[in-house]
Amino acid sequence: MAISSSLSTALTGLKAHQNAIDVTSNNISNSSNPDYVRERVTFTTLDPIHTIPGDIGIGVKISSVYRITDTFLFNRLTATSANNSKLSTMEKHLQEISTYFPDVTDNGIYKDLENFFNAWQTFASNPNDGSVKVDLASKTNILSDSIKTLSGKMMDIEKDIDETIKTKVEEANVILKQIADLNKKIAAHEANNINHANELRDKRDALEKRVKELLGVKVFKEGIKSIDAQGENTVDYSEDYQMSLGGYPLVNNNSFHQLEVTNENGHYSITVKKEDNTYENITNSITTGEVGGLLAIRGNNFDKNNRPTDGSIGDVLSSLNALSQGLIRSVNSIYSYSAQTSVQTDPLYKPISISPGMENLSLSILNKNLKNNIREGNMIFNVYDNTGNNLKELIYKVDPSKSLKTTLDEINKLFKDNGVDSKAVIENGKITFKPTDTNSDGTISNYPLVKDDGSLLFKAFNEIEYLPINKINTTDLPIPLENGSFDIVAYDNDGKELARRTINVDMNSTDPKYSTIEGIIAQINTPNIDDNQDNNSQNDIDDYFKASIVGGKFILSPKKDNIYVGLDNDSVNIGGAFGINKFFDGKDAFTISLRQDLAENPSKIHAYKAPNEGNNEVANEVLQLQFEKIKFYKNGKAVEDTIFGFYRSSTSALANETENTKNNKEVSDTLLKNISDQYYALTGVNIDEELVNLERFQRGYQANAKVITTINQMLDALFGIKQ
C-alpha cells in the first residue's frame, strides 16, 4: 500500500474532526436558544481495502448529523404547555372579573342592597315623609345602577375576549402556513434519505409548540425513526406530519386549511373549511390552549339578547340576572298590594292584529304573515258554569284550508249546539270569546276556556293568553310565574276592604282554569261566587272589577266609582310577572331600574296596602323580604335562598373558581417545569459537555494533522535519497 494512501486516510480524519468541531461550535453558539435542539455527529469507517493477510482501513467519514430529541417527550411538553397557557389565561381574566366583586362591607352590590333595605325601614317608620321617599328613590337608583354597571363591565370583558380570540386565531393561521411551508422544505431536503433537516425541524417544533399553546391542536407523526447516535438515543425524523383540531385537519404535510373567524350575532365562532367547501363550527372543540381558556371565560352559548349563558362571564351574568329578576319579581309583587283605582300593565306580548278582510282568507294563506303557523289539529274547549264548575268538554278540528271567518262560524255553531253562552269574535283586532245569550233565556250561565290548542290557532293570533303557562313561562313572560295563589282585594275610598277573592295557579293542571292566563282572567271574572259569604251577589270582586287582556296588556277595569283594587298573599308573583303597579322597571340585570314616574317624582312612592296614607303594610313587607327565602331562576334552574344569601353564594362561587384556577395553575407550573427540565436536559446544550467534546475533536484533529506531517517528512526523506 502506497504512502499516499496513508496520507489520504489521515486527510479523512482531519475533515471528519473538522466537521465535528463545526457541529460542536454550532451547539455552543445556540446554547441560549430555547428552540434549538443539540446535534451530534456519527463517525463511520470508510469501506476498507481487502488484502492478504487482512483488510486495511482507508479512513473515516461523518455519516450523519442527528438531533438529540424525543418526539414523545416533546409531545408531553407541548401538551402541558397548552394546558398551562389555558390556566394562565383563565387566571388573568378571573382576577380581573373578581375586582368588580370586592369582598368588603363598604363597597359593591352587597352594601347597596343593605342601603336599599335600610331605606325601606326608614320609609316604613315615616310613610308620609317626602325626604324619606327621595332617599329611598336614591338608594334604589344606586342599587340598580350598580347592577347595570357591573353587567356592562362583564360584557365589556366579553367583547375584549372576543377580539383577543380573533387575534389568536389569526396568529395561528400564520403559523399553520409556516409549518406547511417547512414541511415542504424538510421533505425536499431529506428526499435522499441521508440528509437531515435539523434546523428546519427545530423551527417546526417551535411553531408547533406555539400553535398548541394557542389552540391545543393534535399532531400525528408517522414513520418515526429511532436512531442510536453513538450512545445518544434520538427519536425523530417522521415522514408524515398531520395536525388537526376538533377532528378536522389543519395541516397535512405541505398543505394546510385556514381557520375562519365568523361573527355570529356579535360573537366570534371558529370554523374550518371542509373538503366540500362548507364550513364546520369547531368552537366547542377547543378546550385547551389560550383560546380554550378565553372560551372558558367567555362561554359558547348565548341567549336571545346575545349574552353568554355559560363560561365564567355567563355564570356571573346569569347570577346577576337571577338576582335582579328575583328582586324585581318579589318587590313588585309586594308593591302590587298597594290599592289603586285601576290596573294596566306593560304589554305582556305583541299581539297580531287581524285587519279587515283577513278573516276571509284561508288559514294557510294567513300563515305567511304569522309568526306561528296554524296547522291541522284539534281545539279542545272546557265549558264552566258561573260558579267555576267544569260542565263539559267540546272538540273542534281546525282545517287550514278554511277561512278564519268560516272557522269561527263553525266554532260558534259548536257552542250554540251545546248551549254554550259564548261567541268567538274578532274584537280589537284579536280573536276572543264574548259572552252571548245563546239560547235567548235571558241569562248567561256558562263560559268556555281553551284546554288544548292543537292547531295553534289562538297562539298564532294571541301569542300567550290561551296557551298553558308552563309553555310560555320562561320564554314569553318577562318574569316567570309560580304555582300558588294570590288574592284580589277591593277597597272603598276609606281603605275598608269590600271583597277578596283567591285566584289559584297550577301549571301542572290539565284544567285551563288554573294553568292558563285565560283561566286566571276567568277566575277573576266568574260571577256567582260569594266572596264575602254574605249571600249577596252584588258585592263580590266581579261586581267591582273586570279583568281582560287588551293589546297584550293585563287590565283590571273598575265597574263602580271610588273603588280601589290591590293584591295580597301573592305566592304566584303575578304582580311582579305582570308588572301590576310595579316598583321596579326592567326584567334583568341590564334593564333593572326604579319605575320611571317614581324616579321622576318620588312623592308618588307609597307604603300602604289599603288606600290610607297612614298605612305602612307594603313597606313593612318589603323590609321583611330581605330575611325570607325566595326563588331565583338561574339558567332556568330554580334556587331558593335569601337575597343576601344568593348574592353571597354567587360571589363565593366566583371566588372559588378564581382560587381553584390559581391553585391548578401553580400545580401546572410545577409540572411544566419538571417536564421542561427533563426535555431540555435531553435536547438542550450543556456547555461543559460541549467543551469536553470540543477538546476531544480538537485532539483528534491535531493527531490527524500530525500523521499528515509525519507522512510529509517521510516523503521528503524518500525524495531526498540520492540516485
C-alpha angles and dihedrals in degrees: 000000000000125000087238089065090058089051091052091049092053090047091058089053090049093052094043093052090044088056091047090052089050091054092046091049090052090051091052093047090053095044091115095044108102092195094055120099114207118246136217133196123223119215117216128186115243116240107279130232110254110227141151122290089021150321118301117208120231101197146279139289139192104252095188148335112237135196112233101225144118120225094204093050088047090053090053090051095049094044091051091045090052092053091046090052090052093051092045090052093047093046092052095052096039090054089051092050091047092058088070091058103058113191093220131109097230098054143052137022094314090063091044090054090051091050091048094055092041088057089053089051091054090045092052089055093045107029095164099042110115095202090054090053090051090051091049090051090049094050090047091051092049092051093046093046092049092053093046093046092049091048089050091051090054090052090048089055089047091053091048090051090050091055091046090053089054091050093048092050091049089052090049091052091055090051093048090056091047091051091050090050091049091050089056092051092045092051091050094047094048097041092111091057088233107076121073120210092213101162093042087055090049089056092047092050091052091050092045091052091051096048089049089052087052103043110002092239123183119241125199122191120189132191093031114182121214112204133182102219098197097300098337117100112218126182112189145085099101117186101211125045124194129174123186142173124200090353093303122112118247099171126023106180103289098357128075140189115224120228116235125214109213124194107224111183092327097317127099121239125185119232136175127212113243129210092265090056093251122123127240121205107230098168093115090052093064104089104147140038124052093304090048088054092048091050091048088057097039099039131221103240125071136190127232089278090055093249119139117257098186137038122058094297091045090052092051092047091046089053092048091047092048091048092048094045092048091049093045094046096045099042092043092049090054094041089053087067087077109105120241136170095250142355129231117162132196113274112287089200141352106259125215110245115221105217123204112282095027091095090065094056122091116258091241090058092046089055089076089068098039130089091215117043120229111232139184109280147112125284111206119201128194115208119210134190123232093273092055099259117145109243107175147336124242128193127205123181114219117219112197091205090068124082123255090247092052091048093052091045091054092048089051091049088053089051093047093047089053098043096250111161095218140087129206107229141162106248127168088356097303140088113258141155115253121197108248133176092236098176094036093236093135095252139087103217105166146020137202131236127193107250097177129003100198090165094052088227095137094038089055093058105023103032104205111358096090100033126095109270092231088064095053102028102098100028110032106029115075090231124009125256125231131221109259138074143283135194127237107210129193121203134186125231093276095052096259114148111244103175141354129195127185115221118200127210123193114165091187093059121104088213109096090209088075103025106049136058086236087058093050089053091047091053090054093047100041109121128212094046108130099218093175096042089230099119089245114128094189102066105055131110094267088054092057104036141021122211121212146148113239122172089350091303126120108233135188107194121194119237094193136037126256093020124132130202131203142157131247140181090019108181089153091063088223091149090057096039095047095035095237109180088334128196096201127049120208135046107237145016092289097052106030113128142137110279106275099239090047091050091050093045113020090182087079090067109105136191099201134104098189112044095265120117091217092057115102101172095119093050090049092050092050088049091051090050092080090067098045128088113242134175121265119192111215112181090336094309118115118230120185117211143116118279092251092041093053092049092048092049090050093051090043090054090053092046091049092049090049092048093046091050090049091050092047089049091054091050090047091050090055093046092047091050092051093049092043091052090049093047097044091045085064101036104025126094116259107203094202092052092047092050090053089050090046090053091048095049091044090054090049091050091049092048092052090046088052090053090053090048091050092049089048090054090048090053091048090052091047095049090045094063109111117237 
